[in-house]
Amino acid sequence: MLPNKGSVGLHKALGLSHIGTHPEVGFKHGAWQDVGYCRTALDVTHPPKSPEPFSGINTQI
């Protein structure tokens, strides 16, 4: 189980599914931490949009 129950709950509430854990790969607060990986389903019923060329992007911030 990952140490951050709030993060696990947030990802679950957003509809993501836990697909794996890398145990003890991060060091934080004096201890090794697990890193969890989640996924969500992509919408495969619609093809992706074509990439927009850089020239079509508004560079003004």
PDB file with SEQRES, HELIX, SHEET and CRYST1 records, atoms N, CA, C and O in Angstrom:
SEQRES   1 A   61  MET LEU PRO ASN LYS GLY SER VAL GLY LEU HIS LYS ALA          
SEQRES   2 A   61  LEU GLY LEU SER HIS ILE GLY THR HIS PRO GLU VAL GLY          
SEQRES   3 A   61  PHE LYS HIS GLY ALA TRP GLN ASP VAL GLY TYR CYS ARG          
SEQRES   4 A   61  THR ALA LEU ASP VAL THR HIS PRO PRO LYS SER PRO GLU          
SEQRES   5 A   61  PRO PHE SER GLY ILE ASN THR GLN ILE                          
HELIX    1 AA1 LYS A    5  ALA A   13  1                                   9    
HELIX    2 AA2 PHE A   54  GLY A   56  5                                   3    
SHEET    1 AA1 2 SER A  17  LYS A  28  0                                        
SHEET    2 AA1 2 ALA A  31  ARG A  39 -1                                        
CRYST1    1.000    1.000    1.000  90.00  90.00  90.00 P 1           1          
ATOM      1  N   MET A   1       0.846  -1.185   0.000  1.00  0.00           N  
ATOM      2  CA  MET A   1       0.000   0.000   0.000  1.00  0.00           C  
ATOM      3  C   MET A   1       0.884   1.237   0.000  1.00  0.00           C  
ATOM      4  O   MET A   1       1.865   1.309   0.740  1.00  0.00           O  
ATOM      5  N   LEU A   2       0.546   2.171  -0.799  1.00  0.00           N  
ATOM      6  CA  LEU A   2       1.308   3.412  -0.860  1.00  0.00           C  
ATOM      7  C   LEU A   2       1.086   4.213   0.420  1.00  0.00           C  
ATOM      8  O   LEU A   2       0.028   4.116   1.042  1.00  0.00           O  
ATOM      9  N   PRO A   3       2.064   4.988   0.805  1.00  0.00           N  
ATOM     10  CA  PRO A   3       1.949   5.721   2.068  1.00  0.00           C  
ATOM     11  C   PRO A   3       0.961   6.886   2.043  1.00  0.00           C  
ATOM     12  O   PRO A   3       0.495   7.301   3.104  1.00  0.00           O  
ATOM     13  N   ASN A   4       0.628   7.421   0.883  1.00  0.00           N  
ATOM     14  CA  ASN A   4      -0.223   8.603   0.833  1.00  0.00           C  
ATOM     15  C   ASN A   4      -1.661   8.208   0.489  1.00  0.00           C  
ATOM     16  O   ASN A   4      -2.041   8.152  -0.681  1.00  0.00           O  
ATOM     17  N   LYS A   5      -2.446   7.937   1.525  1.00  0.00           N  
ATOM     18  CA  LYS A   5      -3.826   7.483   1.316  1.00  0.00           C  
ATOM     19  C   LYS A   5      -4.668   8.554   0.633  1.00  0.00           C  
ATOM     20  O   LYS A   5      -5.571   8.227  -0.136  1.00  0.00           O  
ATOM     21  N   GLY A   6      -4.386   9.833   0.902  1.00  0.00           N  
ATOM     22  CA  GLY A   6      -5.122  10.916   0.258  1.00  0.00           C  
ATOM     23  C   GLY A   6      -4.908  10.928  -1.243  1.00  0.00           C  
ATOM     24  O   GLY A   6      -5.855  11.116  -2.007  1.00  0.00           O  
ATOM     25  N   SER A   7      -3.677  10.728  -1.668  1.00  0.00           N  
ATOM     26  CA  SER A   7      -3.362  10.701  -3.097  1.00  0.00           C  
ATOM     27  C   SER A   7      -4.016   9.497  -3.770  1.00  0.00           C  
ATOM     28  O   SER A   7      -4.564   9.612  -4.866  1.00  0.00           O  
ATOM     29  N   VAL A   8      -3.954   8.358  -3.117  1.00  0.00           N  
ATOM     30  CA  VAL A   8      -4.579   7.152  -3.660  1.00  0.00           C  
ATOM     31  C   VAL A   8      -6.082   7.381  -3.808  1.00  0.00           C  
ATOM     32  O   VAL A   8      -6.664   7.015  -4.829  1.00  0.00           O  
ATOM     33  N   GLY A   9      -6.714   7.983  -2.799  1.00  0.00           N  
ATOM     34  CA  GLY A   9      -8.146   8.269  -2.856  1.00  0.00           C  
ATOM     35  C   GLY A   9      -8.501   9.257  -3.949  1.00  0.00           C  
ATOM     36  O   GLY A   9      -9.512   9.095  -4.632  1.00  0.00           O  
ATOM     37  N   LEU A  10      -7.672  10.288  -4.120  1.00  0.00           N  
ATOM     38  CA  LEU A  10      -7.914  11.278  -5.167  1.00  0.00           C  
ATOM     39  C   LEU A  10      -7.872  10.630  -6.546  1.00  0.00           C  
ATOM     40  O   LEU A  10      -8.766  10.846  -7.364  1.00  0.00           O  
ATOM     41  N   HIS A  11      -6.846   9.846  -6.803  1.00  0.00           N  
ATOM     42  CA  HIS A  11      -6.725   9.191  -8.106  1.00  0.00           C  
ATOM     43  C   HIS A  11      -7.903   8.244  -8.358  1.00  0.00           C  
ATOM     44  O   HIS A  11      -8.409   8.162  -9.477  1.00  0.00           O  
ATOM     45  N   LYS A  12      -8.330   7.541  -7.326  1.00  0.00           N  
ATOM     46  CA  LYS A  12      -9.480   6.645  -7.467  1.00  0.00           C  
ATOM     47  C   LYS A  12     -10.748   7.446  -7.753  1.00  0.00           C  
ATOM     48  O   LYS A  12     -11.554   7.048  -8.594  1.00  0.00           O  
ATOM     49  N   ALA A  13     -10.932   8.575  -7.057  1.00  0.00           N  
ATOM     50  CA  ALA A  13     -12.110   9.418  -7.269  1.00  0.00           C  
ATOM     51  C   ALA A  13     -12.138  10.003  -8.680  1.00  0.00           C  
ATOM     52  O   ALA A  13     -13.213  10.271  -9.217  1.00  0.00           O  
ATOM     53  N   LEU A  14     -10.970  10.201  -9.281  1.00  0.00           N  
ATOM     54  CA  LEU A  14     -10.886  10.722 -10.644  1.00  0.00           C  
ATOM     55  C   LEU A  14     -11.085   9.627 -11.696  1.00  0.00           C  
ATOM     56  O   LEU A  14     -11.044   9.897 -12.896  1.00  0.00           O  
ATOM     57  N   GLY A  15     -11.298   8.403 -11.242  1.00  0.00           N  
ATOM     58  CA  GLY A  15     -11.580   7.309 -12.161  1.00  0.00           C  
ATOM     59  C   GLY A  15     -10.366   6.539 -12.634  1.00  0.00           C  
ATOM     60  O   GLY A  15     -10.470   5.737 -13.562  1.00  0.00           O  
ATOM     61  N   LEU A  16      -9.218   6.764 -12.018  1.00  0.00           N  
ATOM     62  CA  LEU A  16      -8.017   6.044 -12.418  1.00  0.00           C  
ATOM     63  C   LEU A  16      -7.937   4.717 -11.680  1.00  0.00           C  
ATOM     64  O   LEU A  16      -8.402   4.602 -10.546  1.00  0.00           O  
ATOM     65  N   SER A  17      -7.354   3.724 -12.318  1.00  0.00           N  
ATOM     66  CA  SER A  17      -7.184   2.398 -11.733  1.00  0.00           C  
ATOM     67  C   SER A  17      -5.712   2.163 -11.436  1.00  0.00           C  
ATOM     68  O   SER A  17      -4.843   2.491 -12.244  1.00  0.00           O  
ATOM     69  N   HIS A  18      -5.442   1.597 -10.276  1.00  0.00           N  
ATOM     70  CA  HIS A  18      -4.072   1.261  -9.894  1.00  0.00           C  
ATOM     71  C   HIS A  18      -3.611   0.072 -10.736  1.00  0.00           C  
ATOM     72  O   HIS A  18      -4.282  -0.959 -10.781  1.00  0.00           O  
ATOM     73  N   ILE A  19      -2.459   0.220 -11.406  1.00  0.00           N  
ATOM     74  CA  ILE A  19      -1.974  -0.866 -12.262  1.00  0.00           C  
ATOM     75  C   ILE A  19      -0.633  -1.433 -11.813  1.00  0.00           C  
ATOM     76  O   ILE A  19      -0.175  -2.442 -12.351  1.00  0.00           O  
ATOM     77  N   GLY A  20      -0.007  -0.799 -10.843  1.00  0.00           N  
ATOM     78  CA  GLY A  20       1.262  -1.348 -10.391  1.00  0.00           C  
ATOM     79  C   GLY A  20       1.958  -0.464  -9.381  1.00  0.00           C  
ATOM     80  O   GLY A  20       1.614   0.704  -9.202  1.00  0.00           O  
ATOM     81  N   THR A  21       2.944  -1.047  -8.726  1.00  0.00           N  
ATOM     82  CA  THR A  21       3.720  -0.337  -7.711  1.00  0.00           C  
ATOM     83  C   THR A  21       5.186  -0.704  -7.863  1.00  0.00           C  
ATOM     84  O   THR A  21       5.537  -1.876  -7.997  1.00  0.00           O  
ATOM     85  N   HIS A  22       6.029   0.305  -7.840  1.00  0.00           N  
ATOM     86  CA  HIS A  22       7.470   0.085  -7.740  1.00  0.00           C  
ATOM     87  C   HIS A  22       7.824   0.301  -6.277  1.00  0.00           C  
ATOM     88  O   HIS A  22       7.760   1.432  -5.794  1.00  0.00           O  
ATOM     89  N   PRO A  23       8.193  -0.752  -5.563  1.00  0.00           N  
ATOM     90  CA  PRO A  23       8.467  -0.609  -4.140  1.00  0.00           C  
ATOM     91  C   PRO A  23       9.813   0.062  -3.863  1.00  0.00           C  
ATOM     92  O   PRO A  23      10.827  -0.233  -4.496  1.00  0.00           O  
ATOM     93  N   GLU A  24       9.779   0.964  -2.906  1.00  0.00           N  
ATOM     94  CA  GLU A  24      10.985   1.599  -2.359  1.00  0.00           C  
ATOM     95  C   GLU A  24      11.906   2.183  -3.425  1.00  0.00           C  
ATOM     96  O   GLU A  24      13.099   1.880  -3.436  1.00  0.00           O  
ATOM     97  N   VAL A  25      11.374   3.013  -4.320  1.00  0.00           N  
ATOM     98  CA  VAL A  25      12.202   3.624  -5.356  1.00  0.00           C  
ATOM     99  C   VAL A  25      12.418   5.119  -5.139  1.00  0.00           C  
ATOM    100  O   VAL A  25      13.224   5.730  -5.841  1.00  0.00           O  
ATOM    101  N   GLY A  26      11.726   5.707  -4.198  1.00  0.00           N  
ATOM    102  CA  GLY A  26      11.905   7.126  -3.900  1.00  0.00           C  
ATOM    103  C   GLY A  26      12.263   7.312  -2.439  1.00  0.00           C  
ATOM    104  O   GLY A  26      11.735   6.613  -1.574  1.00  0.00           O  
ATOM    105  N   PHE A  27      13.159   8.251  -2.158  1.00  0.00           N  
ATOM    106  CA  PHE A  27      13.571   8.504  -0.777  1.00  0.00           C  
ATOM    107  C   PHE A  27      13.044   9.860  -0.351  1.00  0.00           C  
ATOM    108  O   PHE A  27      13.394  10.878  -0.947  1.00  0.00           O  
ATOM    109  N   LYS A  28      12.204   9.884   0.678  1.00  0.00           N  
ATOM    110  CA  LYS A  28      11.563  11.119   1.128  1.00  0.00           C  
ATOM    111  C   LYS A  28      11.338  11.045   2.631  1.00  0.00           C  
ATOM    112  O   LYS A  28      10.918  10.013   3.155  1.00  0.00           O  
ATOM    113  N   HIS A  29      11.618  12.133   3.312  1.00  0.00           N  
ATOM    114  CA  HIS A  29      11.422  12.216   4.766  1.00  0.00           C  
ATOM    115  C   HIS A  29      12.151  11.093   5.505  1.00  0.00           C  
ATOM    116  O   HIS A  29      11.637  10.546   6.480  1.00  0.00           O  
ATOM    117  N   GLY A  30      13.342  10.757   5.036  1.00  0.00           N  
ATOM    118  CA  GLY A  30      14.170   9.777   5.722  1.00  0.00           C  
ATOM    119  C   GLY A  30      13.775   8.325   5.525  1.00  0.00           C  
ATOM    120  O   GLY A  30      14.254   7.450   6.245  1.00  0.00           O  
ATOM    121  N   ALA A  31      12.910   8.059   4.559  1.00  0.00           N  
ATOM    122  CA  ALA A  31      12.486   6.678   4.337  1.00  0.00           C  
ATOM    123  C   ALA A  31      12.262   6.428   2.852  1.00  0.00           C  
ATOM    124  O   ALA A  31      11.951   7.343   2.088  1.00  0.00           O  
ATOM    125  N   TRP A  32      12.426   5.175   2.464  1.00  0.00           N  
ATOM    126  CA  TRP A  32      12.154   4.781   1.088  1.00  0.00           C  
ATOM    127  C   TRP A  32      10.652   4.700   0.884  1.00  0.00           C  
ATOM    128  O   TRP A  32       9.924   4.196   1.740  1.00  0.00           O  
ATOM    129  N   GLN A  33      10.193   5.198  -0.256  1.00  0.00           N  
ATOM    130  CA  GLN A  33       8.762   5.250  -0.557  1.00  0.00           C  
ATOM    131  C   GLN A  33       8.459   4.449  -1.823  1.00  0.00           C  
ATOM    132  O   GLN A  33       9.276   4.360  -2.739  1.00  0.00           O  
ATOM    133  N   ASP A  34       7.266   3.874  -1.843  1.00  0.00           N  
ATOM    134  CA  ASP A  34       6.778   3.193  -3.042  1.00  0.00           C  
ATOM    135  C   ASP A  34       6.220   4.227  -4.012  1.00  0.00           C  
ATOM    136  O   ASP A  34       5.768   5.294  -3.598  1.00  0.00           O  
ATOM    137  N   VAL A  35       6.252   3.911  -5.290  1.00  0.00           N  
ATOM    138  CA  VAL A  35       5.638   4.756  -6.308  1.00  0.00           C  
ATOM    139  C   VAL A  35       4.573   3.920  -7.007  1.00  0.00           C  
ATOM    140  O   VAL A  35       4.850   2.837  -7.523  1.00  0.00           O  
ATOM    141  N   GLY A  36       3.352   4.445  -7.012  1.00  0.00           N  
ATOM    142  CA  GLY A  36       2.247   3.739  -7.647  1.00  0.00           C  
ATOM    143  C   GLY A  36       1.971   4.293  -9.032  1.00  0.00           C  
ATOM    144  O   GLY A  36       2.210   5.469  -9.304  1.00  0.00           O  
ATOM    145  N   TYR A  37       1.473   3.443  -9.892  1.00  0.00           N  
ATOM    146  CA  TYR A  37       1.113   3.842 -11.252  1.00  0.00           C  
ATOM    147  C   TYR A  37      -0.369   3.574 -11.473  1.00  0.00           C  
ATOM    148  O   TYR A  37      -0.898   2.525 -11.105  1.00  0.00           O  
ATOM    149  N   CYS A  38      -1.021   4.556 -12.086  1.00  0.00           N  
ATOM    150  CA  CYS A  38      -2.448   4.460 -12.371  1.00  0.00           C  
ATOM    151  C   CYS A  38      -2.676   4.677 -13.858  1.00  0.00           C  
ATOM    152  O   CYS A  38      -1.807   5.178 -14.571  1.00  0.00           O  
ATOM    153  N   ARG A  39      -3.857   4.291 -14.308  1.00  0.00           N  
ATOM    154  CA  ARG A  39      -4.211   4.504 -15.709  1.00  0.00           C  
ATOM    155  C   ARG A  39      -5.688   4.833 -15.792  1.00  0.00           C  
ATOM    156  O   ARG A  39      -6.458   4.578 -14.865  1.00  0.00           O  
ATOM    157  N   THR A  40      -6.060   5.401 -16.914  1.00  0.00           N  
ATOM    158  CA  THR A  40      -7.457   5.651 -17.225  1.00  0.00           C  
ATOM    159  C   THR A  40      -7.692   5.233 -18.670  1.00  0.00           C  
ATOM    160  O   THR A  40      -6.773   5.237 -19.489  1.00  0.00           O  
ATOM    161  N   ALA A  41      -8.910   4.881 -18.963  1.00  0.00           N  
ATOM    162  CA  ALA A  41      -9.235   4.453 -20.324  1.00  0.00           C  
ATOM    163  C   ALA A  41      -9.280   5.657 -21.257  1.00  0.00           C  
ATOM    164  O   ALA A  41      -9.778   6.719 -20.883  1.00  0.00           O  
ATOM    165  N   LEU A  42      -8.765   5.493 -22.458  1.00  0.00           N  
ATOM    166  CA  LEU A  42      -8.831   6.532 -23.473  1.00  0.00           C  
ATOM    167  C   LEU A  42     -10.111   6.367 -24.279  1.00  0.00           C  
ATOM    168  O   LEU A  42     -10.652   5.267 -24.385  1.00  0.00           O  
ATOM    169  N   ASP A  43     -10.584   7.457 -24.839  1.00  0.00           N  
ATOM    170  CA  ASP A  43     -11.779   7.419 -25.681  1.00  0.00           C  
ATOM    171  C   ASP A  43     -11.369   6.947 -27.071  1.00  0.00           C  
ATOM    172  O   ASP A  43     -10.885   7.736 -27.882  1.00  0.00           O  
ATOM    173  N   VAL A  44     -11.562   5.676 -27.338  1.00  0.00           N  
ATOM    174  CA  VAL A  44     -11.151   5.117 -28.628  1.00  0.00           C  
ATOM    175  C   VAL A  44     -12.262   5.203 -29.673  1.00  0.00           C  
ATOM    176  O   VAL A  44     -12.083   4.745 -30.801  1.00  0.00           O  
ATOM    177  N   THR A  45     -13.411   5.786 -29.310  1.00  0.00           N  
ATOM    178  CA  THR A  45     -14.513   5.897 -30.268  1.00  0.00           C  
ATOM    179  C   THR A  45     -14.337   7.073 -31.215  1.00  0.00           C  
ATOM    180  O   THR A  45     -14.997   7.132 -32.252  1.00  0.00           O  
ATOM    181  N   HIS A  46     -13.455   8.013 -30.874  1.00  0.00           N  
ATOM    182  CA  HIS A  46     -13.195   9.173 -31.723  1.00  0.00           C  
ATOM    183  C   HIS A  46     -11.700   9.249 -32.019  1.00  0.00           C  
ATOM    184  O   HIS A  46     -10.888   9.133 -31.101  1.00  0.00           O  
ATOM    185  N   PRO A  47     -11.324   9.440 -33.277  1.00  0.00           N  
ATOM    186  CA  PRO A  47      -9.895   9.567 -33.586  1.00  0.00           C  
ATOM    187  C   PRO A  47      -9.335  10.864 -33.000  1.00  0.00           C  
ATOM    188  O   PRO A  47     -10.073  11.837 -32.842  1.00  0.00           O  
ATOM    189  N   PRO A  48      -8.048  10.888 -32.678  1.00  0.00           N  
ATOM    190  CA  PRO A  48      -7.458  12.112 -32.133  1.00  0.00           C  
ATOM    191  C   PRO A  48      -7.421  13.224 -33.179  1.00  0.00           C  
ATOM    192  O   PRO A  48      -7.396  12.965 -34.382  1.00  0.00           O  
ATOM    193  N   LYS A  49      -7.417  14.458 -32.698  1.00  0.00           N  
ATOM    194  CA  LYS A  49      -7.299  15.607 -33.598  1.00  0.00           C  
ATOM    195  C   LYS A  49      -5.883  15.658 -34.159  1.00  0.00           C  
ATOM    196  O   LYS A  49      -4.939  15.169 -33.538  1.00  0.00           O  
ATOM    197  N   SER A  50      -5.750  16.251 -35.328  1.00  0.00           N  
ATOM    198  CA  SER A  50      -4.424  16.440 -35.910  1.00  0.00           C  
ATOM    199  C   SER A  50      -3.657  17.465 -35.081  1.00  0.00           C  
ATOM    200  O   SER A  50      -4.258  18.395 -34.541  1.00  0.00           O  
ATOM    201  N   PRO A  51      -2.347  17.309 -34.973  1.00  0.00           N  
ATOM    202  CA  PRO A  51      -1.560  18.289 -34.228  1.00  0.00           C  
ATOM    203  C   PRO A  51      -1.660  19.672 -34.863  1.00  0.00           C  
ATOM    204  O   PRO A  51      -1.734  19.803 -36.085  1.00  0.00           O  
ATOM    205  N   GLU A  52      -1.663  20.690 -34.027  1.00  0.00           N  
ATOM    206  CA  GLU A  52      -1.705  22.064 -34.525  1.00  0.00           C  
ATOM    207  C   GLU A  52      -0.274  22.533 -34.781  1.00  0.00           C  
ATOM    208  O   GLU A  52       0.589  22.341 -33.924  1.00  0.00           O  
ATOM    209  N   PRO A  53       0.002  23.143 -35.936  1.00  0.00           N  
ATOM    210  CA  PRO A  53       1.368  23.614 -36.200  1.00  0.00           C  
ATOM    211  C   PRO A  53       1.736  24.761 -35.256  1.00  0.00           C  
ATOM    212  O   PRO A  53       0.868  25.498 -34.788  1.00  0.00           O  
ATOM    213  N   PHE A  54       3.014  24.895 -34.991  1.00  0.00           N  
ATOM    214  CA  PHE A  54       3.479  25.971 -34.116  1.00  0.00           C  
ATOM    215  C   PHE A  54       3.027  27.335 -34.614  1.00  0.00           C  
ATOM    216  O   PHE A  54       2.738  28.227 -33.817  1.00  0.00           O  
ATOM    217  N   SER A  55       2.965  27.495 -35.925  1.00  0.00           N  
ATOM    218  CA  SER A  55       2.572  28.789 -36.487  1.00  0.00           C  
ATOM    219  C   SER A  55       1.120  29.138 -36.142  1.00  0.00           C  
ATOM    220  O   SER A  55       0.737  30.305 -36.213  1.00  0.00           O  
ATOM    221  N   GLY A  56       0.322  28.159 -35.775  1.00  0.00           N  
ATOM    222  CA  GLY A  56      -1.067  28.411 -35.431  1.00  0.00           C  
ATOM    223  C   GLY A  56      -1.304  28.649 -33.953  1.00  0.00           C  
ATOM    224  O   GLY A  56      -2.437  28.881 -33.530  1.00  0.00           O  
ATOM    225  N   ILE A  57      -0.241  28.590 -33.165  1.00  0.00           N  
ATOM    226  CA  ILE A  57      -0.371  28.781 -31.723  1.00  0.00           C  
ATOM    227  C   ILE A  57      -0.125  30.239 -31.379  1.00  0.00           C  
ATOM    228  O   ILE A  57       0.851  30.835 -31.834  1.00  0.00           O  
ATOM    229  N   ASN A  58      -1.005  30.810 -30.582  1.00  0.00           N  
ATOM    230  CA  ASN A  58      -0.849  32.194 -30.134  1.00  0.00           C  
ATOM    231  C   ASN A  58       0.276  32.238 -29.105  1.00  0.00           C  
ATOM    232  O   ASN A  58       0.172  31.628 -28.041  1.00  0.00           O  
ATOM    233  N   THR A  59       1.341  32.953 -29.417  1.00  0.00           N  
ATOM    234  CA  THR A  59       2.497  32.995 -28.526  1.00  0.00           C  
ATOM    235  C   THR A  59       2.389  34.079 -27.471  1.00  0.00           C  
ATOM    236  O   THR A  59       3.266  34.194 -26.615  1.00  0.00           O  
ATOM    237  N   GLN A  60       1.346  34.864 -27.513  1.00  0.00           N  
ATOM    238  CA  GLN A  60       1.180  35.928 -26.527  1.00  0.00           C  
ATOM    239  C   GLN A  60       0.707  35.325 -25.208  1.00  0.00           C  
ATOM    240  O   GLN A  60      -0.236  34.536 -25.173  1.00  0.00           O  
ATOM    241  N   ILE A  61       1.371  35.706 -24.139  1.00  0.00           N  
ATOM    242  CA  ILE A  61       1.003  35.185 -22.817  1.00  0.00           C  
ATOM    243  C   ILE A  61       0.264  36.253 -22.043  1.00  0.00           C  
ATOM    244  O   ILE A  61      -0.138  36.022 -20.902  1.00  0.00           O  
TER     245      ILE A  61                                                      
END                                                                             
